[in-house]
Amino acid sequence: MMDLSKEELEGKSLFDLYPREQAEAFWKDDKEVIISNKEKINIIEPVQTKKGLLWVQTHKIPYRDMHGNIIGVLGFTIDITKRKNAEEAFKKS
C-alpha cells in the first residue's frame, strides 16, 4: 500500500509515513488500544498514499511481551478501495 520496501519502512514512525493529521489519528487509535487493553476492529477510513486516496479496513490489537505486558500495537490493514467505490456507484444508481 505504501509502495515502500521493508528497509524503507524499518525505524519509521507514523509521522514519517503519513501527513500529520492522519498520523495523529492513527496514533490516537494506537494509544486507545494500549491504554484500554482492548482491540479495535473494523476501522474503516481513507488513507492518502503515493498512489492517491485509498480506503482501508484496519484491525489493531495489543502486542504483548512474554510476560503479558503490552509493548505496542499490532495492526492489519486491508485495501477496500474497490469495495468502497462499488458501494458508491451502487448508491448513485
PyMOL commands that place a pseudoatom at each C-alpha (Angstrom):
pseudoatom trace, name=CA, resn=MET, resi=1, chain=A, elem=C, hetatm=0, pos=[0.000, 0.000, 0.000]
pseudoatom trace, name=CA, resn=MET, resi=2, chain=A, elem=C, hetatm=0, pos=[2.825, 2.410, 0.838]
pseudoatom trace, name=CA, resn=ASP, resi=3, chain=A, elem=C, hetatm=0, pos=[4.904, 1.186, -2.113]
pseudoatom trace, name=CA, resn=LEU, resi=4, chain=A, elem=C, hetatm=0, pos=[7.993, 1.073, 0.138]
pseudoatom trace, name=CA, resn=SER, resi=5, chain=A, elem=C, hetatm=0, pos=[10.440, -1.739, 0.815]
pseudoatom trace, name=CA, resn=LYS, resi=6, chain=A, elem=C, hetatm=0, pos=[10.916, -3.320, 4.226]
pseudoatom trace, name=CA, resn=GLU, resi=7, chain=A, elem=C, hetatm=0, pos=[14.180, -1.408, 4.605]
pseudoatom trace, name=CA, resn=GLU, resi=8, chain=A, elem=C, hetatm=0, pos=[12.452, 1.895, 3.807]
pseudoatom trace, name=CA, resn=LEU, resi=9, chain=A, elem=C, hetatm=0, pos=[9.783, 1.200, 6.456]
pseudoatom trace, name=CA, resn=GLU, resi=10, chain=A, elem=C, hetatm=0, pos=[12.042, -0.017, 9.266]
pseudoatom trace, name=CA, resn=GLY, resi=11, chain=A, elem=C, hetatm=0, pos=[12.552, 2.508, 12.038]
pseudoatom trace, name=CA, resn=LYS, resi=12, chain=A, elem=C, hetatm=0, pos=[9.890, 4.871, 10.717]
pseudoatom trace, name=CA, resn=SER, resi=13, chain=A, elem=C, hetatm=0, pos=[7.045, 6.257, 12.793]
pseudoatom trace, name=CA, resn=LEU, resi=14, chain=A, elem=C, hetatm=0, pos=[3.545, 7.060, 11.595]
pseudoatom trace, name=CA, resn=PHE, resi=15, chain=A, elem=C, hetatm=0, pos=[4.648, 10.679, 11.399]
pseudoatom trace, name=CA, resn=ASP, resi=16, chain=A, elem=C, hetatm=0, pos=[7.396, 9.773, 8.914]
pseudoatom trace, name=CA, resn=LEU, resi=17, chain=A, elem=C, hetatm=0, pos=[4.950, 7.971, 6.629]
pseudoatom trace, name=CA, resn=TYR, resi=18, chain=A, elem=C, hetatm=0, pos=[1.678, 9.910, 6.676]
pseudoatom trace, name=CA, resn=PRO, resi=19, chain=A, elem=C, hetatm=0, pos=[0.515, 13.517, 6.678]
pseudoatom trace, name=CA, resn=ARG, resi=20, chain=A, elem=C, hetatm=0, pos=[0.469, 14.906, 10.238]
pseudoatom trace, name=CA, resn=GLU, resi=21, chain=A, elem=C, hetatm=0, pos=[-3.319, 14.896, 10.700]
pseudoatom trace, name=CA, resn=GLN, resi=22, chain=A, elem=C, hetatm=0, pos=[-3.585, 11.308, 9.522]
pseudoatom trace, name=CA, resn=ALA, resi=23, chain=A, elem=C, hetatm=0, pos=[-0.639, 10.166, 11.660]
pseudoatom trace, name=CA, resn=GLU, resi=24, chain=A, elem=C, hetatm=0, pos=[-2.184, 11.795, 14.733]
pseudoatom trace, name=CA, resn=ALA, resi=25, chain=A, elem=C, hetatm=0, pos=[-5.461, 9.925, 14.144]
pseudoatom trace, name=CA, resn=PHE, resi=26, chain=A, elem=C, hetatm=0, pos=[-3.625, 6.609, 13.751]
pseudoatom trace, name=CA, resn=TRP, resi=27, chain=A, elem=C, hetatm=0, pos=[-1.551, 7.298, 16.894]
pseudoatom trace, name=CA, resn=LYS, resi=28, chain=A, elem=C, hetatm=0, pos=[-4.734, 8.140, 18.842]
pseudoatom trace, name=CA, resn=ASP, resi=29, chain=A, elem=C, hetatm=0, pos=[-6.163, 4.717, 17.929]
pseudoatom trace, name=CA, resn=ASP, resi=30, chain=A, elem=C, hetatm=0, pos=[-2.897, 3.019, 18.932]
pseudoatom trace, name=CA, resn=LYS, resi=31, chain=A, elem=C, hetatm=0, pos=[-2.887, 4.752, 22.334]
pseudoatom trace, name=CA, resn=GLU, resi=32, chain=A, elem=C, hetatm=0, pos=[-6.515, 3.719, 22.931]
pseudoatom trace, name=CA, resn=VAL, resi=33, chain=A, elem=C, hetatm=0, pos=[-5.606, 0.080, 22.270]
pseudoatom trace, name=CA, resn=ILE, resi=34, chain=A, elem=C, hetatm=0, pos=[-2.623, 0.274, 24.627]
pseudoatom trace, name=CA, resn=ILE, resi=35, chain=A, elem=C, hetatm=0, pos=[-4.487, 2.065, 27.439]
pseudoatom trace, name=CA, resn=SER, resi=36, chain=A, elem=C, hetatm=0, pos=[-7.729, 0.066, 27.223]
pseudoatom trace, name=CA, resn=ASN, resi=37, chain=A, elem=C, hetatm=0, pos=[-6.019, -3.294, 26.615]
pseudoatom trace, name=CA, resn=LYS, resi=38, chain=A, elem=C, hetatm=0, pos=[-8.756, -3.913, 24.023]
pseudoatom trace, name=CA, resn=GLU, resi=39, chain=A, elem=C, hetatm=0, pos=[-8.588, -4.437, 20.310]
pseudoatom trace, name=CA, resn=LYS, resi=40, chain=A, elem=C, hetatm=0, pos=[-10.137, -2.073, 17.791]
pseudoatom trace, name=CA, resn=ILE, resi=41, chain=A, elem=C, hetatm=0, pos=[-11.531, -3.851, 14.777]
pseudoatom trace, name=CA, resn=ASN, resi=42, chain=A, elem=C, hetatm=0, pos=[-13.157, -2.833, 11.510]
pseudoatom trace, name=CA, resn=ILE, resi=43, chain=A, elem=C, hetatm=0, pos=[-11.763, 0.692, 11.471]
pseudoatom trace, name=CA, resn=ILE, resi=44, chain=A, elem=C, hetatm=0, pos=[-12.716, 1.935, 8.008]
pseudoatom trace, name=CA, resn=GLU, resi=45, chain=A, elem=C, hetatm=0, pos=[-11.031, 5.127, 6.858]
pseudoatom trace, name=CA, resn=PRO, resi=46, chain=A, elem=C, hetatm=0, pos=[-9.462, 6.884, 3.894]
pseudoatom trace, name=CA, resn=VAL, resi=47, chain=A, elem=C, hetatm=0, pos=[-5.666, 6.941, 3.669]
pseudoatom trace, name=CA, resn=GLN, resi=48, chain=A, elem=C, hetatm=0, pos=[-3.625, 9.249, 1.465]
pseudoatom trace, name=CA, resn=THR, resi=49, chain=A, elem=C, hetatm=0, pos=[-0.789, 7.370, -0.272]
pseudoatom trace, name=CA, resn=LYS, resi=50, chain=A, elem=C, hetatm=0, pos=[1.591, 7.976, -3.179]
pseudoatom trace, name=CA, resn=LYS, resi=51, chain=A, elem=C, hetatm=0, pos=[-0.977, 6.156, -5.323]
pseudoatom trace, name=CA, resn=GLY, resi=52, chain=A, elem=C, hetatm=0, pos=[-3.736, 8.533, -4.238]
pseudoatom trace, name=CA, resn=LEU, resi=53, chain=A, elem=C, hetatm=0, pos=[-6.608, 8.147, -1.826]
pseudoatom trace, name=CA, resn=LEU, resi=54, chain=A, elem=C, hetatm=0, pos=[-7.293, 4.572, -0.738]
pseudoatom trace, name=CA, resn=TRP, resi=55, chain=A, elem=C, hetatm=0, pos=[-9.922, 3.185, 1.601]
pseudoatom trace, name=CA, resn=VAL, resi=56, chain=A, elem=C, hetatm=0, pos=[-8.679, 0.704, 4.178]
pseudoatom trace, name=CA, resn=GLN, resi=57, chain=A, elem=C, hetatm=0, pos=[-10.110, -1.550, 6.871]
pseudoatom trace, name=CA, resn=THR, resi=58, chain=A, elem=C, hetatm=0, pos=[-7.823, -1.944, 9.872]
pseudoatom trace, name=CA, resn=HIS, resi=59, chain=A, elem=C, hetatm=0, pos=[-7.731, -4.174, 12.933]
pseudoatom trace, name=CA, resn=LYS, resi=60, chain=A, elem=C, hetatm=0, pos=[-5.472, -3.197, 15.851]
pseudoatom trace, name=CA, resn=ILE, resi=61, chain=A, elem=C, hetatm=0, pos=[-4.686, -5.481, 18.779]
pseudoatom trace, name=CA, resn=PRO, resi=62, chain=A, elem=C, hetatm=0, pos=[-2.432, -5.110, 21.838]
pseudoatom trace, name=CA, resn=TYR, resi=63, chain=A, elem=C, hetatm=0, pos=[1.047, -6.593, 21.300]
pseudoatom trace, name=CA, resn=ARG, resi=64, chain=A, elem=C, hetatm=0, pos=[2.426, -8.253, 24.430]
pseudoatom trace, name=CA, resn=ASP, resi=65, chain=A, elem=C, hetatm=0, pos=[5.817, -9.474, 25.583]
pseudoatom trace, name=CA, resn=MET, resi=66, chain=A, elem=C, hetatm=0, pos=[6.356, -12.941, 27.076]
pseudoatom trace, name=CA, resn=HIS, resi=67, chain=A, elem=C, hetatm=0, pos=[5.159, -11.650, 30.476]
pseudoatom trace, name=CA, resn=GLY, resi=68, chain=A, elem=C, hetatm=0, pos=[1.860, -10.370, 29.113]
pseudoatom trace, name=CA, resn=ASN, resi=69, chain=A, elem=C, hetatm=0, pos=[2.838, -6.691, 29.270]
pseudoatom trace, name=CA, resn=ILE, resi=70, chain=A, elem=C, hetatm=0, pos=[1.606, -4.545, 26.391]
pseudoatom trace, name=CA, resn=ILE, resi=71, chain=A, elem=C, hetatm=0, pos=[4.615, -3.279, 24.485]
pseudoatom trace, name=CA, resn=GLY, resi=72, chain=A, elem=C, hetatm=0, pos=[2.917, -1.994, 21.358]
pseudoatom trace, name=CA, resn=VAL, resi=73, chain=A, elem=C, hetatm=0, pos=[0.143, -2.468, 18.844]
pseudoatom trace, name=CA, resn=LEU, resi=74, chain=A, elem=C, hetatm=0, pos=[-0.101, -4.997, 16.053]
pseudoatom trace, name=CA, resn=GLY, resi=75, chain=A, elem=C, hetatm=0, pos=[-2.150, -3.790, 13.108]
pseudoatom trace, name=CA, resn=PHE, resi=76, chain=A, elem=C, hetatm=0, pos=[-3.529, -5.453, 9.999]
pseudoatom trace, name=CA, resn=THR, resi=77, chain=A, elem=C, hetatm=0, pos=[-4.799, -3.344, 7.129]
pseudoatom trace, name=CA, resn=ILE, resi=78, chain=A, elem=C, hetatm=0, pos=[-6.752, -4.402, 4.056]
pseudoatom trace, name=CA, resn=ASP, resi=79, chain=A, elem=C, hetatm=0, pos=[-7.250, -2.209, 0.977]
pseudoatom trace, name=CA, resn=ILE, resi=80, chain=A, elem=C, hetatm=0, pos=[-11.031, -1.973, 0.443]
pseudoatom trace, name=CA, resn=THR, resi=81, chain=A, elem=C, hetatm=0, pos=[-10.964, 0.792, -2.167]
pseudoatom trace, name=CA, resn=LYS, resi=82, chain=A, elem=C, hetatm=0, pos=[-12.685, -1.325, -4.838]
pseudoatom trace, name=CA, resn=ARG, resi=83, chain=A, elem=C, hetatm=0, pos=[-15.443, -2.239, -2.395]
pseudoatom trace, name=CA, resn=LYS, resi=84, chain=A, elem=C, hetatm=0, pos=[-15.974, 1.394, -1.342]
pseudoatom trace, name=CA, resn=ASN, resi=85, chain=A, elem=C, hetatm=0, pos=[-16.055, 2.524, -4.986]
pseudoatom trace, name=CA, resn=ALA, resi=86, chain=A, elem=C, hetatm=0, pos=[-18.607, -0.193, -5.806]
pseudoatom trace, name=CA, resn=GLU, resi=87, chain=A, elem=C, hetatm=0, pos=[-20.755, 0.884, -2.839]
pseudoatom trace, name=CA, resn=GLU, resi=88, chain=A, elem=C, hetatm=0, pos=[-20.627, 4.499, -4.006]
pseudoatom trace, name=CA, resn=ALA, resi=89, chain=A, elem=C, hetatm=0, pos=[-21.564, 3.516, -7.573]
pseudoatom trace, name=CA, resn=PHE, resi=90, chain=A, elem=C, hetatm=0, pos=[-24.461, 1.461, -6.227]
pseudoatom trace, name=CA, resn=LYS, resi=91, chain=A, elem=C, hetatm=0, pos=[-25.726, 4.430, -4.173]
pseudoatom trace, name=CA, resn=LYS, resi=92, chain=A, elem=C, hetatm=0, pos=[-25.570, 6.708, -7.216]
pseudoatom trace, name=CA, resn=SER, resi=93, chain=A, elem=C, hetatm=0, pos=[-27.529, 4.261, -9.349]
for i in range(1, 93): cmd.bond("trace and resi %d" % i, "trace and resi %d" % (i + 1))
show_as sticks, trace
zoom trace
